[in-house]
Amino acid sequence: MNMNQLFNMFTRLVARRAMNWGINKGMSTLSRNKGQAPDAGPRTPQDKAQSKQTQDMARKMRTLGRMTRR
């Protein structure tokens, strides 16, 4: 194995880990309840539906991210 192959292998490894970290960080940010405190009071049905929709989208994006990394 020459130096170029080692460098390419190491670069791919670091890039893959950075990409996975970024995707996971973004998905956790999307799936979190944005700006609402736990004691923010009763939520409207519209808020609940939007939260559910956001969680569904985050789940689909995680699946898509896994598929594109293969």
Buried (B, 14 or more C-beta within 10 A) or exposed (E): EEEEEEEEEEEEEEEEEEEEEEBEEBBEEBBEEEEEEEEEEEEEEEEEEEBEEBBEEBEEBBEEBEEEEE
